[in-house]
Amino acid sequence: MQAEIVTIGTELLLGEIVDTNSAWIAQRLTTIGLDLYYTTTVGDNLGRIADVLRRSLRRSNVVITTGGLGPTVDDVTRLAVAEATDRELVLDQELVQEISRYFARRGHQMTENNRKQAHLPEGARVIHNPVGTAPAFAVDHNGHVVICLPGVPHEMRYLMEHEVLPYLRERYGLTGVIKSRTLRTCGIGESTVDSRIGDLMRLSNPTVGTRAHPGQTDVQITAKADSQAEADALIAPVEAELRARLGDVIFGADEETMADVVIRLLTERGLCLGLVETATQGELAQRLSGAATGSEAFAGGMVLGNAEALWRVLGVPADLVTEDSFPSQDVADAAARAVRRLQAADVGLAVIGPRDPAAADAPPVNFSLAIGDRLVQGRSRHGRAGPSGRGWLIHQALDMVRRELLGGAGR
């Protein structure tokens, strides 16, 4: 049983809006064991949408579209489905009244162009939309089905959960599930991971694959089974083998981030961390702050732009922050001690690097951790520009904290 997704909208095609709908739908389809083979994005062009839908309906049992169901001139999904399935558009008077009542409940009067949303391909199955004005619908065509949903994410998600997934389960007698377990690793590249687990990546069920991110490589185990329990049973021995081979480079699983893990470890030990950094443009502080919601484990972060600020704000000795000696490991050590005192924290973390870490002659970024009267120095690293470069620095810094906490810091 094969499905595919078609997202419709020129703003998606041009990258003006990031397509989050297809990723969410793909994840939800796994819960009913429906295989997804294709995802296509097409602009607001009637001919091209109809062409994509004809091809999709030939090769897939289920086609799910999002977008193009609004009242404006460029909302042409209904007409494209009608053309692709050789049908006429017909006006559904009950839908006209439904849309009118939706506006009335909100103190507005329906405009004439909203009547367009009540036109559906002849014979379409209406999917009523209580959270928006755009009715969704499904059309059977030669034993295949195209299901058209609004592009507005909250409307699409509501209809998927309450209407589409139950409908697909019943129509196709779907009883299986596709379940994934993700192991997150840090400080190890994708090629090194592959060299350790390559034979496991040739398994058929469950499958094992890798996903590379800045400073992080994910290993995903995916099982297809008749139930959640059976999927778990397939995943468990493979996960155990992966953990045995990869060891402590695995820092978390599924949705956990490195910041989540660090904050959890600090909380479990009754510790709090203070941060000073000059190298990630505040992104490291943002991640810790986001993970520490409702927790006292993050005392605060200081994002300083230059050597003078380290001396003026933190009191790092002036002779350490001269043009010749900044940045350096000595500066990072002094900054870690200083931020720990200033923030009244148990742990002080310093990530100290040049303003332009990607410059050819730039000195490396230095890492230091002050725990009580003890210093832990991280391996210095030459920085790179952009999100990828910052990602590596952030993960290296947090992994240094994680490893130290797992080793008994603060005891």
N, C-alpha and C positions, 0 to 999 in steps of 0.2 A: 504494500500500500504506500503510494508515493504522493508527497505534497510539494508544493512550491509557493513562494510568496512573490507578489508583484507590488512594489511600492510606487505610487503615482504622484508626481509633482515636480515641476521644473526646479523649484527651490531645493529639492533633494538632489536632483541630477547635477546641479551646479555647485553643490556643497554649501549653499547658503544656510541650510538647516541640516543638522546631523540626523540620519535615519536611526532612531532608537526603536521604532515599531517592529522592524523585521527581526531584530535580535530578541526582543521580548516574545514575539509570536513563536519564533523558533524554539525558545526555551520551553514555552508552554506546550508545544506540540509533542515534546519528548515525554510529557507526563501521560499521554495517551498512546504512546508507542508508535506514533506516525513518523515515518522517515521523511526528512526534508532533503530534496536533491538540488533545488535551484532557488536563487533569490535574484530578482531582476528589478532595476529601477528605471522608470521611463518618465519622460516629461509630459506636460499637459498638451499632448498632441493627439487628436482623435485617431488618425490613421495609425500612428505608431503604437498607441495603446491597444487598439483592436488587433494589430498584427502580433503583438506580444501575447495577447490573450489566446488567439487562435493556436499559436505554438504551444503555449502552456497547457491548454486543454487537450491537445493531442498526446502529450507525453506524461501528464500527471493526473492522478485520480482526483486530487483536491487542489484547487487554486484559491489562495486567499489574497485579496487586494486591500490596500489601505489608501485612502485619499481620493479626491476628485468627486466627492458626493455633496459638496456645498451648493449654494444657490447662484454662484457667479458664472460668467460666460466661459471661463476656462475649466470649470468643473464638468468634465465630459465622460466620466467613468461609466455612467448609466448607458449613454449612447454607444460607447465603445463595446460594452458587453452585449448590447442589442445587436450591433453589427457583427461581432465575433460569433454570435450564436444564431444569426439569421432570424431575429425577432423584431417586432415593432415595439416602440415605447408607448405605454398606455398610462393614462392618468388614473390614480387610485384616489377616489373621493374621500374614503375613510382616512387615508394618510393626510390629505389636505386638512381635514378637521383635527387630526391629531397634532399636526404641526401648529395649527392656529391656537389650539388649547395650550400648547407648550409656551407660546409667546404670551398668551393671556395670563397665565399663572405668574409671569414675571412682570406684568404690568405693561406689556408692549403689544403693538398690533403687527400682525404678520404682513410683510410687504409682498408685492405681487411676485417678485422673483423667487420667493420661497416655495411657490407652487411647483417650481421646477423639481424640487426635491421629492415630490410625490409622483413623479413619472418613473415607472420601472419597466424593465423588459417584460413583455407579455409572458405570463405564467410564472413569474418570479415568486419565490417564497419570501414574504416580508419578515424581516427581523426588526421588531419594534425597538426603538431607541429611547428609553425614558430619561437619559442623561444628556440629550442633545437634540438638535433639530433635524439631523440627517438620518433618515431611515436607512438601515442596512438591508441587504437582501441576498438571496442565494438563487442561482439558476442551474438547473440540471441540463446537461448537454451531452448526448451520446454516452450516457453512463458515467460521465464525469460531472463535477460540480465546481462552480466558481462562486465564492462567497465574498461579497464586497462590504468592507467596513469603513467607517470614517477614519480620516487621518489624524484627528485630534486624539492624542494618546490616551487620555482618561476615558473617552468614549469607546475607543477601540478595545481597551483592556476590559472594561465592564462587559461589553458584548461578547468578547472571547470567552470570558470566564462563565457568564450566565447563560449564554445562548449557543455559541459556536462549538465549544468543546463538548458539552453534553450532546449536541446534535450529531457531531462526528462519531462519538462513542456509540450512539444508538444506531446510526445509519450503517456503519461498517462493522459493528460488533467488536469494537476495539477493547481488548482487555489487557493488553500488554503495557509495559512502561519502558522508557529509555532513561536510565539514571546515570548521572556523572558524579565522580568524586575527584576533586582537584587538590593536588599537593603542591604547595608553593615553596620554591627554593630561592635562596639568595646567595650571592657571592660565587656563583658557578655559571658558566656560559652554557648555551643550548647544546653546542657541540660536545662539551664534556659530559653533560647529562646523557646525550645520545650514546656516547661511547660506553656508558655504564649500564644502560637499560635497553640497548638497541634490539636485543632478542625479544624482549617483552613487547616491543612496538610492532611485532609481526603477529601478535595474537589476533584472533578474529572476534571473539566475544568472551570477555570484554576486550575492547580495543584500548590501546595506550598511545597517547600523543603528547607532544610538547607545544607550549605557547611561550614565545619570548617577549618580555617586556623590559624596559630600562632597569637594569640592576636585578632582575627577577626572571626566573624561568618556571613556568607552571607545567606540571605533569598531570594530564587529565586521563582518568580511567572511565570508560563509558561502557555500560552493560545494557543489553536488551533482554528483557525477561517478561514472564507472564504476571509478575507481581513485584512490589517494592522489596519484599523479603527475599525473593529469588535473585533480584538484581544485587542486593546487598551481599548475598552469599557468593555471587560471582566476583564481586569487587574485592571482598575482604582478603583473600589470599594474595591477590596481585598487589594490593596496597601494602601488605606486610612485606612482600618481597622488595617492593620499591623502597620502603623505609629502611630495610636492611642494607640495600645497596647505596642509598644516597645519604643515610645517616643524618647528622645534625645540620646539614645544609637545608633540610626541610624545616621551615619556621612556622608553618601554619597550613590550614586546609580550607577549601571552599572559599567563602567570602572574606576570610580573615586577611587583614593587611598587616604589614610589618609594624606599623604604628599601633594597631589594635593589640598585637601580641606584647609589645613593649609596655604599653599602658597596663595591660592585664597583669604582667609580671611585677611591675612596680606596685600595683594595688595589692596583689597577693602578699607582698613583702612589707607593706606599710611604708613604702618609700615614695618620695616625690623627686622629680627631675627638673632642673633649670637648664635652659639652652641659650647659647650665644652662637651666632653664625654670620659669616660674611660671604658665603659661597653659593647658597641656593635661592637667593632672592625671596626668602621668607617661606618657601614652599615646605621646608622641613617643619617649621613652627606651625604652619597651617595643618599639616597632617597630624601632628601630635595633639594639637588643640581639638581637631575634629574627633579624634579617637578618644579623647579624655572627657567628653561630655558627661557631666554628672560625677566626675571623678576628681579627686584632689591630687592625683598622681603627677600632673603636669603643673609645676609651679609657675611657669611662664617662659616665653621666648623673647630674646632680644636679637633683632636683625640690624646689624651695624654695617655701614657702608665703607669704612676705611680704617686705617691704622689709628688715626687721631681719635676716632670715636672709642676705640678700645681703651685708650689712655684716659680720655676725658670722662667716659661713662662708667667704665668698669674699673678704672684705676690700674690697668696693666702698666708696669713700669715703663717710663718713657724711653729708656735706652733699648727696650725690646721692640718698640714699634717705629723705629726709624725706617727710612726708605730702603736702607740696605738690609735690614733684618726682618722686614715684614713681607709676606707671612713666613712663619717658621714653626717648627715644633715647639720651641721655647715659648713663642707667643701663644700657641694653642694651649699649652700646659697652664700658663699663667691665666689665660682667659677662662679655662674650665674651673680653676680654683676660685677665680673672682666671681663668676656667675653663680657658683654654688653658694658663696657667702652672701652675695647681694640678694639672691632669691630665697635665702634661708632654706635651701633644698638639701636633700640627702645626697643627690648625685648632680654633678655639673657636667654638661656636655658642650664641647666647643668644636665647631667645624670652621676652620679658618683658612681662607684661600684668597687669591687675587680677584680684583674686580672683573677681569676678563680671563677666566680660566682656560679659554681655548686659544689664546695667543701663543704663537710658536715658541716664544721665550718665557712663557709664564711659569713661575715656580709652582710646585705641587700644592694641593690642598692637604692640610694637616688635621688630624683628629685626636682629641684628647678627652678623657673621662676622669673626673675627680670624684672619688668615693671615699668619704671620710678624709683621712690624711694620705690616702693612696692615689696614685695616678696610673691610668691605663692608657697607653699610647696606641693609636690605630696605625695601620699601614698607610703612609702618605700616597696620594693618588693624583696624577695629572688630570685636570678637569677637561670637560668638553662642553661646547655650547649647546643651548637648547634644552628641551624637556628630557631628552635621553641622557644628556650629561648630568643634569641635576638628579635624575632618577638613580643613577649609579651612586652618586655621592650620598643621597638620602638613605638608600638601602645599606650602604657600607657603614654609615654612622649608626643607624638603628640596629644593625646586626651586631655591632660592637657592644652596644648596650645590652641587647638580648643575651649574647653569650656570657657576658659578665654576670648578669642577673641569674642565669641558669647555673653559673659556677658558684653561687652562694654569696653574691654581693650583699652587704648590709647585715650579714649574720655575725 
